[in-house]
Amino acid sequence: MSQEKWRKRRVGDRELAPETLMMGYGYDPFLSERSLKPPVFHTSTFVFRTAEDGKEFFELAYGLRQKRPNEEPGLIYSRINNPDLEMLEDRLAIWDGAEANLAFASGMAAISTTLWAYARPGAAVVHSGPVYGGTDFLLKRILPQFGVTPIEFAAEGGTKAMEEAVDRARALGPVAALFLETPANPTNGLVDIARAKTLAEGLSGPEGRRAVVIVDNTMLGPLYQTPLAHGADLAVTSLTKYVGGHSDLIAGGCSGTTAALDPIRGMRTILGTMCDPHTGWLLMRSLETLKLRMTASAEGARKVAAFLERHPRVASVWYLGFLPEDHPDRGLFERQCKSAGSTFAFEVKGGEPEAFAVLNRLEVIKLAVSLGGTETLASHPASMTHSDIPPEEQLRLGITPSLIRLSVGIENPDDLVADLDQALKG
Ligand SMILES: Cc1ncc(COP(=O)(O)O)c(C=O)c1O
């Protein structure tokens, strides 16, 4: 049975939709006792038929020779490759509209391995702000220890702020990457990916490469934003969030061309930051319902945001679906995003005590960090996910003490509204 049969992306003249392909793309049941679903390949290593096979597989995996036409990379060792990860990566690449994907042990593993692969001592990384607290720590506290300079611009400052940051970085020397988190966690600030691409085209990076554009697509990806289609070289995603979708695993992904992923693949093999087979299997199961879940939670979020917008104890709601016509991000939102998604923040009137009082009164909505799961979660970015960022910097980035982040799940949205209503009344 040819492998190609299980990688069909068309029926007749019709190109199959990603949600259809998630039911089995890349899996041949006849290689696994006709089992409808792929088994979990719980193995650290794979047996070679002959020593010559082993030699060939290593040559390809370690880049010692080019892949022959139609050659499938041979399985070697689960830090290098594993059937569950290969199937998962093929399916994630479909959603991201990418040539290939690499799966990682966490979103941070994907982000850090990607940056290790491209950054070099003496180079700068231009990045938007705010970014997720862990990414912020990596960029501002860890990479500088290795001679990499972070140059931040506020997503709120628009294209002008990004251009100025690029000019500052260029004056210092090579620019390894433009790292954008858009929409930003937790403010939903947007950054223009297409503009970043044109800026990167004129920027030399280390070792004769041009600067690469890396987009953290966690907040809307993969359903509602496709950074590669807007010019990004690489799209990183915390699969812990919407893709995993059930708050029961930690994983990450990075999509791009095979060539752009090559140095990252090599770095992943050596750092050992790959996803494990069991998590890979769980993610494939989650991918079957991804579209249903993301659609339901986006619909619910719209209802919840509409309720909060009208509430007298709410000072502001940062939901992308309600950007006024004259808002500077409105055009970019319509160009770059397919939906407002279901994670957004709102400010209560008052400060931290008022925000904490609302959080402590919630009965249905759980008080927990993370986002993108089936259940609705509420958190306080200033004292939780972004607490590593000094208070004055938090304020500059829009992370105020009265800000509450909501990740709306797939419960009945009227129940969520009732819960928020009683929590806000106090
Ligand atoms: C936007 C964003 N990027 C990256 C991460 C890190 O992902 P992980 O927790 O899977 O390492 C998070 C986690 O909250 C996030 O919100």
The ligand as a Gaussian input file, in Angstrom:
#p B3LYP/6-31G(d) Opt

LIG

0 1
 C        1.383000      33.557000      23.683000
 C        2.100000      32.429000      24.373000
 N        3.236000      31.953000      23.843000
 C        3.912000      30.952000      24.432000
 C        3.487000      30.381000      25.605000
 C        4.297000      29.288000      26.239000
 O        3.692000      28.059000      26.023000
 P        3.944000      26.765000      26.936000
 O        3.328000      27.034000      28.262000
 O        3.304000      25.661000      26.164000
 O        5.420000      26.598000      27.055000
 C        2.312000      30.854000      26.203000
 C        1.838000      30.255000      27.468000
 O        0.963000      30.773000      28.128000
 C        1.599000      31.891000      25.564000
 O        0.460000      32.381000      26.089000

